[in-house]
Amino acid sequence: MDSKHQYKGNFLYPPRIEYRLQPSSLDRFDNNQYIAQPKLDGSSTSVAISKTSFVAKERHNRFFARPPKFDFFSLYRGSGYMCLAGEYLNKSKKDETNKPLIGFCIWDILAFDGKILIGSTIKERNELINKLYPTTFSKSISGINYICGTETPGVYKVASYEFDFKNIFNKITKVDLVEGIVLKRKSGKLEMMTREQNNTGWSVKIRKATLNYKF
């Protein structure tokens, strides 16, 4: 991933999933053109990190009313500024063992080695995340991983799937923490992140029905 866009720690709006579909639509996307990832019920977060500082903000470019107590310095890799997009797990949602899970779960990397990763694909960025944060264990239900632990306690990364979306959706959404599934087009490329409306054209979300959300 060669990027000419320099990054100096400014806020980058994380990719936003604007479009919604029903679970019955999942088979249409199971065509080798999409990657699916769990959608976790937390707070979407963009965090800029350097050797000496970090700034974590929620997706609207606002500071959290209750700032995360997490040590984001433990996530720093490379040189210069980097920027991670992830889910701050701050809603006491429960994992597959029915216990609240608190931490930070990475689902994208937006800048690395002082460069914004404009033009990179989700596959390329997934590979970079896996290289920087190797999996040490996985949390799973019915034999399907939904998040992966890393060598840093409290830091996770979402699992990725390339086929069998409906079956995976039906199983992982039994977990309280999992809100649904996100489909990301493999050929979709990262655009500039200067406003919330950027990067909405290559992803779609499918949520499970709850008391507060019905199809």
N, C-alpha and C positions, 0 to 999 in steps of 0.2 A: 504494500500500500504506500505509494509515493504521493505525498501531498505537499503542495507548495504554499498552503495556507497556514501562516504562522499563528500560533496560539499562545496568548500571554495571560490566561486565567480568567478571561471575561466569561460572563454567563452564556451558556449554550442551551437553547430550549431542547429538551429531550424529544425524540420522535413521539408523536401523538397519534393514538389510534382513534380516528374520528368515526369511521364507518362500522356499523353493527349489522350482524346477520344472525339468523336463528340456527340452532344446532343442526336442523335438518338440511342446511346448506353445506355442511362440512364435506360431503362426498364430492361435491363439485370442485373442490380445491385440492383433492387428493390426487394430483396429476403430475407430481414431480416438479412443479413450478414454485412451490411454497415450502417454507420452513414454519413449523408451528412451535410455539413456546407457551408455557403456562402463564396466565395472567393472575398475578398475586394481589391480594387485597391489602394494600399498604398505601404509602404516599410516594408518588413518583418524584424522584429526586435527581438533580444534576449537581455533581460535586467536582469542583476544580481543585486539583492537588499539586503542590510543588514540594520541594524538599523542606521548605520552611513554613508553609501555610496551606490551609484548605478552606474553601467556602462551599457549604452545602445549602442549596436552596430548593424549595418545592417548584413544581413545573411552571408556575405562573411568575417566576422570577421574584419570589418573596421569601424572606427568611421564615423559618418555622417559628410558631408561637412558643413552642417548647423545643429549643434547639436539640438536635441529636447529640447524645453523649458518647456516641461511637467514636473510636479513634481512627479517623479516616487516614491518618498518616501511615497506618499499617497497609494501606492499599497502594501506596506510591511505588511506581515502577518506572524504569527508563530514566530519561533526563529531561530537563525543562518541565513545563506544565503538562498535565494530562487531565482528561475529563471523563468521568464515568457517569452513565445513566443507570439508575437502578431503583429498586423499591425499598424504601425505608419501612421496615416491618415494625410499625408502632401502634397497631390497632388490637393487639392481644389476640389475634386470630390463631387458631390451633392447627398443629401439624397432624400427621397421620396417627400419632400416639395420643391425640386429644389433649396436648399440652400447648400453651401459648408459645409462639416462636417470635423472638425479638432479635433484630439484627439488620443487616443490609444485604440485599440480593441484587447482584449485577445482572442486567439484561442487555447492556450495550456499552460500547466504548466510543466516544465521540472525538477525542483528541489524544495523541500520544507523542512523546518525544518532542513536545513543543509545536506540533502540527495538527491542524484540524483534518480529520479523515474524510474530507469531501471526495465524493466519487467512489468510495469503497462500498462493497456489497455486504449484506448481513452475513454471508458465509465467511468472507474475509475477516470481518470484525469478530465473529464467533471464534474463529481459529486463533486470533490474537488474544482474546480473553482466556481461552483454554491454555495458551502458552504461558501467559502471565500469572494465571491463577489455577494451577493444576488441581484436579479433583482428588480429594482425600477420602470422601465417603459420599453416599447418596441417600436422600430420603425418598422413599418410594411407597406406593400403594398398589396392591394387586400385581406386583412385579414390575411396575412402570415407575421410573425415576421422574420426579417433578422438579426438585432442586438438588444441587450438588454442593457439598461442603468443600471448603478450601483449607489451605494450611493456616489461614488466619481465623481464629475463633470468632464466630458471629458473622462471618462473611460467607455468602453463598453466591451461586450463579444459577440461572434458570437452565433447565434441561431443554434440548431441542429435538424435534421429531421431523422426519421427512415423509412419513406415510402412516396409514392407519389412523387418521385424525379422529374419526368419530368414536372408535373404540377407546382411544386414549382420553378423549374428552370425557366420556361417560365414566371412566375410572378415576381420573385424577380430580374431577370436580366433586368427588365424595369428601375430599379434604376441605375443612373449613377455610383454610388459608387460600385455597385456589378459587378464584372468582370466575375463571373461564379459560379461554385459550385465545392466543393471538396468532394470526396467520400473516407471514411476511414474505412478499414475493422475492425469490432468490435474485432476480435481475435488478431489483430496486436499488438505487444508489443514493447514498447520503447527500443531502443538499445542505446549503448554508442553514444555520440554526439561529437566525436573528429574530424570528417571530414564531409564535405557537403554530401557525398554519403551515410552516415548512414540514416536509417529511410526513405528510398524511396520506399520500397517494399510493403507497406500496404496502399498506397493511390494513387488516380488518380484524375486529374482535367478535368473539362469540361468547356470551356470558350464560352462566347457568341461572335458572329461575330461582328467585328467593322471595321472601315476604315483601321485599321492597322493590323487586324487579321482576316483571312478568313480560312475556313476549306479546 
